[in-house]
């Protein structure tokens, strides 16, 4: 549901980090940081490899039950074995166990889903905070733990497989080994272990070798170590010593050796974070980071609005008019939000995020609310495994909850970053936790020669319905233009006349520009939420806010063209109703990507409609033509035996209802909500929680 994606930080309502002591930037010393997560203070000891942040390997080291981060930093000492890595030793909380039934000692959850996933959420926050500071190489995140910390390492693997490049549990096991997904693993055990018997650990190791599709026979790798290779690129190493439950002195060096051999470096392993440093090249074909001083979707916010079940109870002015609602929460620098209510009662939101941190910029982020939308966890970028290295990162998220409680994320995908060379379509990814997703193979819905983007989806009875707004002919034709680049007039081939535009290098000649009043009229530039650079949402009016397009008199005024006498040829120029089409924006590189956006200038109420019995294989049925003045861009939900579509138009949010997805009746009254491209979740009491893109002044 293009509403504008793990249980993502299930317990986090307020998360912030700060230094508990001054930053220390030398390798020999550590930094202790604290975070407050759902009212509980958590801390970790961190070793940083350099004075300034640079993407680096990240190792998480977890102590055992009753242990302390301050002690395990000495026994594991990964920071001395791999000085170039960021090494984090988190501190556990008091935890009950069979050997500590009162929970007097510190420890970790042993399984995914225990203790409200307090420790998984802690790891999420630690990794994301370091990522946003620029310290994390997402292709090289590793975890290792001893005893109870080993059990938690397995739980982390189970819950966050897309996060990790490899793990190395020591003297521990997993009751959920059969649920793991392939991942390079080194397991260290002692034959005389009395706490976690060797037989228990051997069962876990056998399960891992099977899951990793390892060879039948192992080969020597180091003293006490045997390695099993895998055609899947997920080897397994077992180190079996004659010792007991204690941490072997030889373990750190061998673990680091194993970690150095592993990297998520092939398509399908995980979603890579883009390198925005153009000076270092662009190995994955990702676009450069845009000019943050220009207009764009990063200038917008997402507002969260609570709407009463009946408009009769909505706040009204003295003259009886319904007052526009104020947001109860705001996600800054974001847009294109979707929201669902999970079976647990929590709300999960997914949206396109544009934070300052380049690793998370223009990525899908997730946040969660446990109080019906009043407060929300800090956004964390979703991990999406299985994307191709050369494709445009997935965008325009739409969340749905399946009957088995899994979470599906419908997304717009494009095989390249160049939208003039490839056509976007709808894909999907699946998750058990709402944070770590895996691409589902194939395409959910596509139309030959037509862009299909920004869908909404819902299941009514046994049938899935998918709706995607139609694109205008002009919008379809335009691709990777340069927008109104500095001194470029309308870029090559990208003028506003159908197929005409101002020729390359040919501005409007002296006296031949677009005369006063002939620029792009108010509201006809890049539409609200479109920003410059085509990260559009489809707000009504389609300009950079009314009057913020090239307003009357603000076109290329007389004498302002470029080549003398080379103005627009006869009949060309800016045709009526034209704005700056997709890929324009303020000059090359000023948008977060050359992506087309829904256009409502000629497609009011028109949309593609497809159905499916499994939510995977969709078939196009009759196209829609709903009697609304605005694009069919927003949220689709099924409730009370009918489909409801919520979209934005001037004056608020409209609602259309259908019992079959074909014939739609539009409510007479709109919801007075100041936002575009809405997503909605309906609470049991009938109240609605909307998420909508709120455009700021340009």
N, C-alpha and C positions, 0 to 999 in steps of 0.2 A: 504494500500500500504505500504509494508515494506519499505518504503522508510526509514531510520535509522535513543497536544492534549491539555473570555471565550469569551466567548469573553475574553480571558485571558488577563487581564490588557490592555484593549483596548487602553488606552491613554498613556501607560508607554513606553517611549523610553529610558529614562535614569532614573534609580531609585537607590538612595543610601540613607542610613540612617546614622545619626551620633548623638551623644549626644549634645544637645544644652547647657547642663551644665554637671558637673561631675556626674558620676554614684552615685546614692544613693541606698543603699541596706537595709535600715531600713524600717520597715513597716509603720512608721508614716510619712515618707517623700516620695516625688514622684520624678520621672525622667521625664523631658520633652524631647521628641525626635522630630526631624524634618526629613522629607523625601522630596526630590525633585522629583516630578512626572510630566513628560511631561512639564518640565519647571516651574511648580507651586510648591511652598513650602507648605507642609502640616505638621501639628504638632499634637501631642497627649500627654496627661499627663498619665503616666504609674506608677502604684504601683506594685512593685515586692515583692514576699513573702519571699525571702531568699537571702542569700549572694551569693550562687552559683546556676546556673540554674538547675532546676529539673522539669520534666513534671508536670504541674499544671493546674487546671481549669483556663479558660480564660473568663472574662466577658467584653463585649464591651458595654459602656454606652453612648448614644447619646443625646445631649441636644436638646432643641426645637428651633424653628425659632427665631432668635434674641438672643439666649442663648450663653453661653461660657462654655468651658470645665472646666475652673477654678471655675465656680460657681456650675456646676452640680456635680462636685466631692464631694461637701459638701452636696447637697440635696440628692443625691443617696447613697453616702458613702458605696458602696459595699465593699470597702477595709476594713472597720471596721466590717462589718457583716460576711465577709468570709476572714479572714487574710491569709489563705493558698492559695488564688487565685491570679492570675495575673489580675489586673483590668486596663482597658484602657479607657480613656475618650478622644475620638478624637475631634478635633476642626473643625467645618464646615466652608464653604466659603460663600461669599455673594451670596444670592439666591433670585430670584424673587418669589413672591407668591401673591395670591389675596389680602392679607393684606399688602404686601410690593411690589407693582408693579415695583418700581425702583431697587429692589434688594439691598437695603442699608444694610440689616442685614444678618448675617450668618445663614446658614441652610443646608439642605440636599436635594438630589433628592428624589422624592416621589415614583417613579416607576422605575422598571427595564427598561433600555434603554434610560432614560432621561439624558441630559447633558453629553453625551458621557460616561455615567456610571462612571463619575469622582470619586464619593464617593464609589462605589463598588470597583473600582480599588484601592482606598486608603486603604480600609479594607483588600483587598487581600495582599497588600504590608506589612501592619502592622502585620497581622497574620503570614505571611511567614517569616518576619524578626525575630519575636519572636520564631517561630518554629525552625528556623535554629540555634538559640542560645541555644535551648534546654529547653525553658520555657513552651512549650505547650503540654498539654494532649489532643490529637485530639478527644478523646471520650467525652470531656467536654468543648466545646466552646459554649458560650451563648451570646445573644444579648438582650439589653433592651434600650428603648428610650422613651422620653416624647414628646408628641405633634407631631411636624414635625419629631422629632427623632423616634417616634413610627411608623410614616409612612415609614421612611427609614428602620426601623427594619423589617417591612413587606416586603419591596422591597428586602432587603438582604435575607430574607427567600425565596422569590420567585426566586431570582437569584442564590443563593448559598445554596440550601437545604442540600447538602452533607457536608457542612462545620459545620452546627450547630447541637447541641444536644437539644436545647430548646430556646424559645424566651419569652419576657415579655414586650409587648408594653403597654404604659400608655397614655391615653387620645389621641388616634389617631385611624386611620382606614386605610383601603386599598381598592383602586378601583379595585385591581386585586386579591381579595381574592379567587375567583373561580379558579385561576390558581395555587394556592398553592398546595404543596404536604404534606402528613401527617407529623406532627412534634409536640412534646409537646409544649403547649402554655398557658401562663397566661396573661389575658388581664385585665387591670385596668381602670375603667371609673367612671365619676361623673355624677349623675343624672341631675345636673343643669349646665352642661358644655354648654357654649354659643359659644365656638370656634369650637369644633367638637361635634355636638349634640349627645346626648345619642342614638337617633334613628339610626344615621349613624354608631355608634360604635356597636350597637346591631346587625345590618345587617352583619357587619364583623364577630362578634362573632358567629352568627348562621352559617355562611359559614364555619368557622373554625371547629366548632363542627361536621358539616357534613363531611368535608374532613377528619377529624381525626377519623371518624366512632365511635363517642362517644355514650354512652348510652343515652336513652331518658330522664331519670331522673337524676338530679344532687343530690349530698349529701353535707351537710355542711363540710367545710374544715378549716375555720378560721373565725374571725369576718368579716362580710360583704363578705365572700368568699363562693363560691359554686364550687364543683369539679364534672366533668363528666369523668368517666373512659372510657377506650377504649381497646377493645381486641387486637388492633394493637400496644398497648404500647405507644399510643400518647394521653395522657390525656389533658383535657382542664380545666383551673380554671378561673373563672370570679370573680373579686373583684369590686363590685358596691357600691360606697359610696354616701353620700348625698351631697358631695362637687361639685365643678365646674371643671374648667380646670387645677387647680393647682396640683402640685405633692403631693400625700398624704404622710404624715410623716411615716405612717405604711408600706408604700410600700417596702422599701429596705429589711427589715427583711423577709417579706413574699416572695418576689421575690427570695431571696437567699435560703429560705427554699424550694421553688419549684425547683430551679435549682439543689439543692443538691439531689433531688429525681430522677433526669434525667441523663441518661448516654447512649451514643451509645455503647451498650455492647452486641448486639446479631448479628448474621450473617445477612447481608442484610442491616443493618442500614447505614454503611459507610465503606470505606476502612480504616482499622486500620493501623497506622504507626508501624513499627516493633520495638521491644525492642532489641537493639543490646548489651545490658549489660548482658552478660552471667552470671555474678555473681548474677543477680536478677532473673535468670531463663528465660524461653522462652515460655510464656503462649500461644502464637499464632503459635508456630512452625516455626517461622522465623529463617533463618540462622544467625549465628554470623557475625558481620562485618568483612570483610576480612583484611588481613595484608596489609595496605596501602603502605608499602615499597616494596611490591612485584610487579611483572608485572600483568597487568590486564587491562580491558577496561577503568578503571578510568585514565589510562595513555594516553588515546586518547582524541582528540578534534573533534568537528564537525566544518567543514568549510562551509561558505555560499559563493557560487560562482555565479556570473552573467555571463551568456554566451550569446553572440550575436546571433541573429536569423540566421545568416549565418556565416559559418566558414571562408568565404571569408573576413570578417571584423575582424576576430580574430587577436590578436597581433602575429607578426611573427619575427623570428630572422633574422639576416643579410643574412643567406643562404636560407631563405624562409620557414623554419620549423615553425610550429605553436608553440608558447611558452605556457608552462603550465600556467594555470590561477592561480592568487593569490586570496585568500579568501578576501571578503569585510567585513566579520564579522566572529568571532570565538566564539563558545560555548565551554568553557573549561570543561574537564573531562566528556565527553559525547560521545554518539554514537547511532547508529540505528535510524536515523532521517527520519521523514516524513514531508511533507509540502503540504499545499493546499492554493489556492487563494479563499477567501470568496467572496460572491456576493457584499460585501461592497468595494471590491478592496484590502482589507488588506490580508496579508499573515499570516498564522497560522502554526507554527511548533510544532511537538511533537517528543520527543526523550528520550532515556534512560539516566538518569542523575546520576552522582556520586560525588556530592559535599561533603565537609568535614562533614556537618551536618548529623548525623546518621539517623534522621527522614526522610530525603529526599534521602538518598543514595540508588542507584539502583531502583529508582522510575521513572515513566513516568513524564516528565516535559513539560510545555507548554511555548511558547513565541510567540510574535506577532510583525509584522512589518507594519508600515503605509507608508513606502516609498520604496516599491518594494525590500525590503531585505537589504537595506543599513544599517539601524539601527534597533535594536530589544529591546523589553522589557526584563526586568530581568526574567529569568526562574522561574516558580512557579510550584510546584508539582501538578499534576492533582488530583482531588478528584473523586474517583470511588466508588460509592455506589453499594452494592449488591454482593460483593465478599464473599466467604466463609472464615471463620476465619482460616481454616487449609490449604487453598490452597496457592500455590506460588503466590505472587503478580503478576498481569498481566505485561507482558513485550512485547517488539518488536512492538511498535505502528505503525499503518497505518491509516492515516486520509482520509476521503472522505466527500464531501459536498453533502447533499441530495437535492432533488428538492424543498423541503419545507424549505430550509436554515438550517435545523438541521445538526449537525455534528456527523458522526459515526466514532468510533474508533475501528478498527479491532485490536485484540490483541491475543497474544499467552497465553493460560491458561493451567495450570496443576493442578490437584486436590490435589497434595501434593508437598512438596519440594524435595521429593526423586524421581528422574527421572528413577530409576531402578524399581520402584513400580507402576508408573503411566505414561501414555503416553500423551504428550502435543497435543493440538488441537487448532483450531481457534475459538475464541469467539468474542464478540463485546459489546460495550457500546455506549450509545446515549447521546447527550448533546444539549442544546439550546444556550449555551454560550461559548463552547469550553474550559471550565475549570472544570465544575462540570458534571460528567458523571454518568449514571446509567447503570448497567449491563443489557443487553438484554437477557432474558431467553434462555436456550438451547445452542447448539453448532452450529456454522456456518458451519464448515467443519472439518471432521475427517475421518481417514481411520483405520480400525481395525488392530491393531498390528503395525501401522506405525506412527512415529512422524510427525506431520504436524505443521510447525512453520513458523513464519516470512513471512507472506503472503504479496502480493501486490493485490490491487483490484481497479477496475474502471468500470464505466457503459458506454456501447456503445449502443446507441439506447435504446431499452427497456430491454436489457440484461446486467446483472452484470457478470463480469468475475473475478475470484479469482485464483491467481497463487502462488504456494508455492514450493520452491526448494526441489528436492528429496534428501534424505539422503543416504549416502553410506552404504552398509551392515555392514561394520566395525563400523561406527558411530552409527548405530542403536543398535548394541549389547552392546555398552558400557554404563555403568550407573554411579553409585556413587563411582568411584574409588578414590584413594587417591593421584593420581598424583605422581610426583617424590618427595615424602615426604622426609624430612630430614632423611638420612640414610636408606630410604626404597626402594631404587632402584625403579623399576616400581612397584607400589602398587599391592596388591593382585588381581590377575586376570586381571590386567589392563596393562599388557605388550603390546607390539605392534604386536605380532604375532596373527593372527586371533584366538581368543579364548584361546590363550596360555599365553603369557606373562610370567613374572617371577613369580614363585609360591610364596605364602605368606612367607615372611621372608627369601626367598632364593635369595639373590643377585646373581651376577655372581661369581662363585668361583674363587680362585686365578688362574690367567692365563686364566680363562675361560670367562672373560667378553666379551663384544662386542669389538672386536679388533679395533685398530685405523681405523677411516673411517667407522666404522660400527654403529656409533650412528645414531641418526636421522639426515638425511642430511639437508643441508641448506634449510630453508623454509618449513621444514616438521614438525616442532614442532606445537605449537598452532598458528593458522593462524593469520595474521594481523587483529587486532581488536578482536581477540579471547581472548587475555589476558590469564592469567592462571586462570582457574576456570570457564571456559565455559560461558562467556558472549559474545559469538562470534559475530563478524560480519564476513563476508566471503571474506576478501580481497584476491586478487590473491596471490598465493605463500604459504599460510597456514603455516607459521612458525611464530615465534616471530620476524618477519622481516627476510629477507634473512640472513642466517648465525647465526640467533639467536635461532634457534631450538637447539637441541643437535647436533651441527655441526660435520663435519668430525673430528674424533679424540676426540670428546667431549662426546661420548656415555659413557657407563660404561667401561672404558678402562681396559686393562689387569690388573687383580689383584684387581680391584676395587669393585667386587661384595661383597655381604655380607656373606652368609654362605659358609665356605670353601668347595670347591668341589661341591657346590650345584647350579651350573650355570644353563643355560637353557638346558632343556632336548633335545634330538635329534629332530631336525626339528623344534624346537620352536624358541626362541629368537625373535628378532625384524624382522618380515617379511618385505619384500620390500614395500616401499611406505607408511610406517606407521609413523605417528607422535604421539605425545601424545594426545590421544583421549579425548573426552569430559570428564570433571570431573577430569582431571589431573591438571595441574597447579603446582605451587610450593608448594606442600605439603598440607595437610588437612587444610581447613579454609582459604586458600589464594585466593580463588575465591569468587565472590559475590553470588555464588549459583551453584549447580551442574546442570547446564542446558546444554542440547545438543545444538550444533550449526550446521548450514548448512555446509556441507563438499563438496568441489568441486573436490576432488581428483579422484573420479570415476563417477561423475555425471555431468560433464560439459554439460551445455545446457539442462539438464533434469529437468522437473518440473511436479507437479500435476496441473491439470486445472479443475476448477469447474465453473458452471454457475448457475445463479439464476434470477428469474424475480422480486424479491423483496429485494435482498441484504441480506436476512436472511436465507432462505433455499437453500443451494447450493447442486448441484448434480455433482458428478465427471463425467467428459467427457474424451475424449482422452488425455492421457498424452502428454506432449510437449517434443520435442527434437530439440532445436534451435542450429544452427551451430555456436556456440561460444565456446571459450576456457575460461570458467569461469562458476560459478554457476548462475542460474537464480534467482538472489537476487538483488532487487532494487525497481524501481518505475514503476508502470503501470498507464498510462494516456490515455484518449480518446480525440482525437482532429482531426478535419477535416475529420470526418467519418471513422477514423481508430484507432486502438490501437497502442500505442507505449510502448515498455518496455525498460527501461534504466538500464543497469547493468555495473559492473566494471570488467575490465580485465587489463592485463599488458599494460601500455601505455595510459590508459584513460578510458572513459566511452563509451560503445557501445550502439547502438540503434537498436532494431528489430521492424519491423512494420507488422501489420496484419489487414485485413479487417473483419475477423471472429473469431480471437482468436485461430485458429487451424493451419493455414499455416503462417509462419513467414519469412520475408526477412530481412537480416541483412545489415545495412548500411556499406559501405566500409570504411568510415572514422570514426575514434573515436574522441571523444571530449577530448582535452588535459586538463584533470582535475585531480589533484593529490589526489584522494580520493576513498574510497570504499563504497559499499552499498548505492547507491545514492537515494535521493528523489528529485522530481522536480515539480515545478509549472511553467506553461507557461503563460507569460503576454500577454495582448492584442496585443502588437506590435511584438509579436513573440519571444521576448527575453525569456530566460529560467533562472530561479533561482534554482540552485541545492544546496542541503544540503548533505554532504558526510562525512563519518568518515575519519579523517586524522590521520594516525598512527604516533606516535612519536617513536624515537629511544628508544630501551629497555636498 
